[in-house]
């Protein structure tokens, strides 16, 4: 598939969890999915300012264009987050930086975010804890841009459950299940998650503008 030297695509994330998940979801495509570290791109302070917009789509495209400018490669970037009905769609695009800074310093970002979410929902009844994960995936090679999205619906439980996944997975029960993503087999998340849905929609762009345009085969 695609020869001995498949074309590279930069995945614009410094999260090892997210990079591994994206690689797993696109493992059958004849491309090399590389993180910034593998390309020798040092982290810069300006990267903290790449998500200033109020939509996942614009934030993902912002990251894709930035990392294309630094690498010259086709780029895949995502912006994703948790949207809780009882919080008027929050934390939304503020998902990663939801908890107060002092909480993140004390417990680490993921644990702090989960604790803060539970505190904000402490008085919310079981039937009012609906939420969804949303993911926007942006792709660019400078000449062309595309953004696709995926959604996974579910609800927020009252206490963290499970050891798998990352982020809010210990609190999120996807629709049709009674266990959190952190409790469910990884294969379930790979099939049903917001990121998997968005990446399925991104495959056509990668096949057309990365693989075939560089002489590869699917």
PyMOL commands that set and color helices and strands:
alter all, ss='L'
color gray80, all
select helices_A, chain A and resi 16-25+45-49+56-71+85-87+92-97+101-107+109-120+126-128+169-171+186-192+194-214
alter helices_A, ss='H'
color red, helices_A
select strands_A, chain A and resi 7-11+31-35+75-84+90-91+130-140+145-156+172-174
alter strands_A, ss='S'
color yellow, strands_A
deselect
rebuild
show_as cartoon
